[in-house]
């Protein structure tokens, strides 16, 4: 639901059920030495950093000003934007893909293919603003509550990919027939 001209989020938890944070840990994005983002510690950070790495490696190498995470300004334009307050959301190139933008003026078909492949990797754990109402293609957030076993299992899997050459971000071709078929099946299941 889009909120009129922004509204102050008043809860102690964000829309996805995570506690609002006064501050969040600063993480460097692996493979992009100047790129950092503030996120909630633990599995949420592991998973969101994976999303950012895939985006940076496969769609567009990001500049520091093109990535946002934890925020303290409680003004939100849609309930899902409150997830920045808990450090469980990232905005990638938000100036290009703002809240309420249209898909026709948004990401290219090739970029959407990669995002859909990323979403197939992260299952029900991450929601994408390109599939939310109102649309915000720059937005990704943790879609599970704290302690959800699916989040923890995905973070373990991503952590394993990070330690094994040839696995995870930087080693994936989202345009192979098998990955496109897998992404379409995952999209149809969402």
Backbone torsions as a table, in degrees:
resi	resn	phi	psi	omega
1	UNK	NA	126.9	176.6
2	UNK	-80.8	134.9	-179.6
3	UNK	-96.5	144.3	-176.1
4	UNK	-65.4	117.2	175.1
5	UNK	48.3	31.2	-179.7
6	UNK	81.0	143.0	-178.5
7	UNK	-142.0	149.9	179.8
8	UNK	-79.4	128.6	177.3
9	UNK	-79.0	122.6	-172.7
10	UNK	-105.6	-9.2	-177.0
11	UNK	-74.0	169.2	174.1
12	UNK	-90.2	-9.5	177.6
13	UNK	-125.5	152.2	176.2
14	UNK	-79.9	173.2	-176.0
15	UNK	-57.3	-28.6	-180.0
16	UNK	-88.8	6.7	174.2
17	UNK	90.8	7.7	-179.4
18	UNK	-93.1	149.0	179.6
19	UNK	-65.9	137.8	174.9
20	UNK	-67.0	136.7	-178.4
21	UNK	-108.7	139.5	174.0
22	UNK	-72.7	-32.3	176.5
23	UNK	-151.9	161.8	-178.8
24	UNK	-135.6	157.6	-178.6
25	UNK	-70.0	140.7	178.3
26	UNK	-91.5	126.3	-179.6
27	UNK	-117.6	142.0	171.6
28	UNK	-88.9	137.6	178.3
29	UNK	-80.4	120.3	-178.2
30	UNK	-56.9	130.7	178.5
31	UNK	86.8	-3.2	179.0
32	UNK	-136.2	81.7	-168.2
33	UNK	-57.2	-25.9	-178.9
34	UNK	-95.4	0.9	-174.5
35	UNK	-101.4	117.4	178.0
36	UNK	-129.0	158.7	178.3
37	UNK	-152.1	144.9	178.1
38	UNK	-96.0	128.5	-176.6
39	UNK	-143.2	163.0	172.2
40	UNK	-63.4	141.8	-179.5
41	UNK	-69.2	157.3	172.3
42	UNK	95.6	-150.8	-174.1
43	UNK	-58.6	-34.2	179.4
44	UNK	-60.9	-45.2	179.1
45	UNK	-64.2	-43.8	180.0
46	UNK	-56.2	-47.2	-176.6
47	UNK	-70.8	-45.3	-179.1
48	UNK	-66.6	-35.4	176.0
49	UNK	-64.8	-34.5	174.9
50	UNK	-61.5	-46.1	178.8
51	UNK	-58.9	-46.6	-179.1
52	UNK	-63.1	-44.2	179.7
53	UNK	-60.5	-47.6	179.5
54	UNK	-58.4	-45.0	179.7
55	UNK	-60.0	-48.9	-177.4
56	UNK	-64.8	-40.0	-177.8
57	UNK	-74.7	-36.3	-168.5
58	UNK	-108.3	-18.9	-179.2
59	UNK	-113.0	-56.9	-175.3
60	UNK	-161.7	124.4	175.8
61	UNK	-66.8	126.7	-170.7
62	UNK	-90.3	148.9	169.7
63	UNK	-93.6	156.3	-176.8
64	UNK	-52.0	-38.1	-178.2
65	UNK	-74.9	-3.5	-179.7
66	UNK	-98.7	10.5	-179.4
67	UNK	-136.1	127.5	177.9
68	UNK	-131.9	144.2	177.3
69	UNK	-128.0	-120.9	-178.0
70	UNK	-52.4	138.4	177.5
71	UNK	-133.6	155.5	176.7
72	UNK	-112.3	-13.3	176.5
73	UNK	-72.8	117.3	-175.3
74	UNK	-81.1	4.5	178.1
75	UNK	-78.5	120.8	-179.5
76	UNK	-127.0	148.8	177.7
77	UNK	-97.2	-13.9	177.0
78	UNK	-151.5	150.4	-176.9
79	UNK	-54.5	-38.8	-177.9
80	UNK	-64.3	-20.4	177.1
81	UNK	-69.4	-16.0	176.2
82	UNK	-64.7	-18.2	-179.5
83	UNK	-66.1	-19.0	173.3
84	UNK	-65.7	-32.0	-178.9
85	UNK	-64.8	-27.5	179.4
86	UNK	-97.4	1.9	-179.9
87	UNK	71.6	22.7	-178.3
88	UNK	-113.5	25.1	177.7
89	UNK	-146.4	152.3	172.5
90	UNK	-130.8	149.3	172.2
91	UNK	-117.2	121.7	-179.3
92	UNK	-109.9	116.6	-176.5
93	UNK	56.1	53.2	-176.9
94	UNK	-64.3	-24.6	177.8
95	UNK	-69.7	-29.5	178.1
96	UNK	-81.1	-31.7	-174.1
97	UNK	-129.4	74.2	-175.3
98	UNK	-78.9	167.6	174.7
99	UNK	-59.3	130.7	178.0
100	UNK	83.5	2.5	176.0
101	UNK	-65.0	168.0	178.7
102	UNK	-104.8	148.6	178.5
103	UNK	-60.1	-32.7	-179.2
104	UNK	-62.9	-29.6	179.3
105	UNK	-104.2	12.7	-174.1
106	UNK	-100.2	-142.1	-175.9
107	UNK	-61.9	149.7	175.6
108	UNK	-68.8	163.1	177.9
109	UNK	-60.2	-37.3	179.0
110	UNK	-66.0	-42.5	178.4
111	UNK	-64.0	-41.8	178.7
112	UNK	-62.5	-37.3	177.6
113	UNK	-59.8	-43.2	179.2
114	UNK	-67.8	-43.9	178.9
115	UNK	-59.8	-43.2	179.1
116	UNK	-64.2	-32.7	175.3
117	UNK	-68.1	-41.7	176.2
118	UNK	-59.5	-45.9	-179.6
119	UNK	-62.2	-34.5	176.5
120	UNK	-64.7	-34.2	177.4
121	UNK	-69.5	-36.9	-172.8
122	UNK	-96.8	-1.2	174.4
123	UNK	55.2	-138.2	-177.4
124	UNK	-83.1	3.2	-174.6
125	UNK	-78.6	-30.8	-178.1
126	UNK	-120.3	135.2	173.8
127	UNK	-105.2	146.5	-179.9
128	UNK	-113.5	135.3	179.3
129	UNK	-63.7	-15.5	175.9
130	UNK	-74.2	-9.7	177.7
131	UNK	-117.3	13.8	-179.0
132	UNK	-110.2	167.6	177.2
133	UNK	-126.7	115.6	6.4
134	UNK	-77.3	158.6	-178.7
135	UNK	-66.9	137.5	170.9
136	UNK	-153.1	87.6	-172.9
137	UNK	-64.5	-16.7	178.8
138	UNK	-81.1	-9.7	-169.3
139	UNK	-97.4	134.6	172.8
140	UNK	-137.0	134.9	176.4
141	UNK	-142.4	157.7	174.9
142	UNK	-68.1	127.3	-174.9
143	UNK	-102.7	7.0	179.3
144	UNK	-114.5	162.7	177.7
145	UNK	-81.7	163.9	178.1
146	UNK	-57.7	140.8	177.5
147	UNK	80.9	0.1	179.5
148	UNK	-63.0	129.5	-176.7
149	UNK	-61.2	-31.9	178.9
150	UNK	-63.8	-39.9	177.8
151	UNK	-65.0	-46.9	-178.8
152	UNK	-63.8	-40.4	179.0
153	UNK	-65.3	-41.5	178.5
154	UNK	-65.3	-43.4	178.7
155	UNK	-60.7	-39.3	176.2
156	UNK	-62.7	-43.6	-179.9
157	UNK	-64.1	-44.5	178.2
158	UNK	-63.2	-42.0	177.4
159	UNK	-59.6	-38.6	176.8
160	UNK	-65.7	-43.3	177.9
161	UNK	-59.2	-37.3	-177.6
162	UNK	-66.0	-22.0	-177.3
163	UNK	-102.2	-6.0	-177.4
164	UNK	-114.5	115.4	177.7
165	UNK	-55.7	141.0	177.8
166	UNK	85.8	7.9	179.3
167	UNK	-124.1	153.1	171.4
168	UNK	74.1	-159.1	-174.9
169	UNK	-55.4	135.4	179.3
170	UNK	92.8	-8.8	-176.8
171	UNK	-123.4	13.1	-172.1
172	UNK	-112.7	137.8	172.2
173	UNK	-111.1	99.3	-176.2
174	UNK	-67.3	-8.0	-173.7
175	UNK	-102.9	8.9	174.1
176	UNK	-73.1	153.5	-178.0
177	UNK	-57.0	-43.4	-176.9
178	UNK	-66.1	-37.9	-179.8
179	UNK	-73.4	-37.1	177.2
180	UNK	-64.7	-42.2	177.5
181	UNK	-62.0	-43.2	178.9
182	UNK	-62.6	-43.1	180.0
183	UNK	-64.1	-40.8	178.6
184	UNK	-65.1	-41.2	178.2
185	UNK	-63.6	-41.5	178.8
186	UNK	-65.0	-41.1	178.9
187	UNK	-62.1	-43.4	179.5
188	UNK	-64.4	-27.5	180.0
189	UNK	-80.9	-20.2	-179.3
190	UNK	-76.8	NA	NA
